[in-house]
Amino acid sequence: MDQEEVQIRGISYDAMRRILDFIYTSELEIGLSNVEEILSAACQLQIPEVMRFCCDFLAAWVDAENILDVYRLADLFGLGRLSDQLDSFVLKNFVGFSRTEAYRRMSPAKLLTLLSSDRLRVGSENEVYEGALLYHFTPEQLETDRGVSLTRSPRLLEAVRFPLMEAGVLQRLHDKLGPCPLKETVAAALAYHRNEALQPVLQTPRTRLRSDFRCVVGFGGMHASPSTALSSQAWFLNPFLRDWRPFTTASAPLMSNQGVAVFNNFVYLVGGDNNVRGFRAEARCWR
């Protein structure tokens, strides 16, 4: 039987009109007021290009006030790519986001996954520890230390890499805690700091640096001619800036022509010379 009309339920006239315009013109008029209904229609009609356009639009406008709503849409329509984009927002803005109400309304399982990521962008592991506590306590409680009990460790602390925290901070935390599992964890982190020479063989997931950054690194050496001055500086080639940047001073005398060995992400400088009176240091090693 011939059918002149096909009823499509659950899609608004405006959303259908905009999608048809996109099909013919490759242009989509979209805004915060209509993105949800257009996304819903695109998912129902299975139009990947419109779905991707809507996801990119939402990711560009996400902030701490609307991120939970956008997460809801990602879960509702099974949009894994959008969910990944939202995760990236949290990872890049963790320190500020951890002080918002939206942070405390996220699921513990989701936050545990995010806090366990190597891509979590923080200045130090101390900020991860504080962020984990901010899920359970207010900033005022942490500042005054009132009503803060760590006898039963909050689950988010499982993601904190305590050996990467500063030794002084760990010691103060250890002294403050009574007998509990967290105190044992902090004691193990302090032992890691004390056994500096053994750190390369004490590596665990909790000692892994939070970074997926890969670059070329150079140590020491002689400055370009005509200068003959030696350097103890370490440099890395930033692939984004396309420039060499200093990041530390090597704990070794001024040397050039050194051998370099890498073991469990620890760098050893072996031997070398200092271009003075033929001095060589084949049998010496600095880390």
URZI-V239298 format. One record per pair of residues at least 4 apart in sequence whose ideal C-beta (glycine too) atoms are under 7 Angstrom apart, sorted by the first residue. I is the first residue (numbers start at 0). J is the second residue. Records with the same first field share a line. If there is no record, write none. Layout:
BEGIN
I->J + J
END
This chain:
BEGIN
9->43
10->14 + 15 + 40 + 43
11->15 + 36
12->16
13->17 + 33
14->18 + 36 + 37 + 40
15->19 + 40
16->20
17->21 + 27 + 28 + 37
18->22 + 37 + 40 + 41 + 44 + 46 + 49
19->23
20->24 + 26
21->25 + 26 + 27 + 49
27->49 + 52
29->33 + 34 + 37 + 53 + 56
30->34
31->60
33->37
34->38 + 53 + 56 + 57
35->39 + 72
36->40
37->41 + 49 + 53
38->42 + 50 + 53 + 72 + 76
39->43
40->44
41->46 + 49 + 50 + 53
42->50 + 76
46->50
47->51
48->52
49->53
50->54
51->55
52->56
53->57
54->58 + 78 + 80 + 81
55->59
56->60
57->61 + 69 + 81
58->81 + 84
61->65 + 66 + 69 + 85 + 88
62->66
63->96 + 99 + 101
65->69
66->70 + 85 + 88 + 101
67->71 + 101 + 104
68->72
69->73 + 85
70->74 + 82 + 85
71->75
72->76
73->78 + 81 + 82 + 85
78->82
79->83
80->84
81->85
82->86
83->87
84->88
85->89
86->90 + 113
87->91
88->92
89->93 + 96 + 113
90->113 + 116 + 118 + 119 + 120
91->120
92->96
93->97 + 119 + 120 + 121 + 130
94->121 + 126
96->102
97->102 + 130 + 133
98->133 + 138
100->104
101->105
102->134
103->134
105->109 + 110
106->110
107->111 + 154 + 155
108->112
109->113
110->114 + 134 + 155
111->115 + 154 + 155 + 157 + 158
113->119
114->119 + 127 + 131 + 155 + 158
115->158
117->207 + 209 + 210 + 211
118->211
119->127 + 209
121->126 + 127 + 209
122->126
124->128 + 159 + 160 + 163 + 164
125->129 + 164 + 165 + 168
126->130
127->131 + 159
128->132 + 159 + 164
129->133 + 141
131->153 + 155 + 156 + 158 + 159
132->136 + 141 + 153
133->138
134->153 + 155
135->153
136->140 + 141 + 147
138->142
139->143
140->145 + 146 + 147
141->147
149->176 + 179 + 181
150->177 + 179
152->156 + 180 + 181
156->181
160->205 + 206
161->169 + 184 + 185 + 188 + 205
162->188 + 191 + 205 + 206
163->206
164->168 + 169 + 188
165->169
166->170 + 189 + 192
167->171
168->172
169->173 + 185 + 188 + 189
170->174 + 189
171->175
172->176 + 185
173->182 + 185 + 186 + 189
176->181 + 182 + 185
178->182
180->184
181->185
182->186
183->187
184->188
185->189
186->190
187->191
188->192
189->193
190->194
191->198 + 201 + 206
194->198 + 201
197->201
198->265
199->262 + 263 + 265
201->206
202->206 + 263
214->235 + 236 + 237 + 238
215->235 + 236
216->233 + 235
217->234
218->233 + 249 + 257 + 259 + 268
219->229 + 230 + 231 + 249 + 254 + 255 + 257
220->230 + 255
221->227 + 229 + 255 + 274
222->226 + 228 + 230
227->274
229->253 + 254 + 255 + 273 + 274
230->253
231->248 + 249 + 251 + 253
232->245 + 248
233->245 + 246 + 247 + 248 + 249
234->243 + 244 + 245
235->244 + 246
236->243
237->242 + 244
249->268 + 285
250->285
251->268 + 285
252->273
253->273
254->271 + 272 + 273 + 280
255->271 + 272 + 274
256->271 + 272
257->268 + 269 + 270 + 271
258->269 + 270
259->266 + 268
260->267 + 269
261->266
262->267
265->286
267->284 + 286
268->285
269->284
270->279 + 280 + 281 + 283
271->280
272->278 + 279 + 280
273->278
END
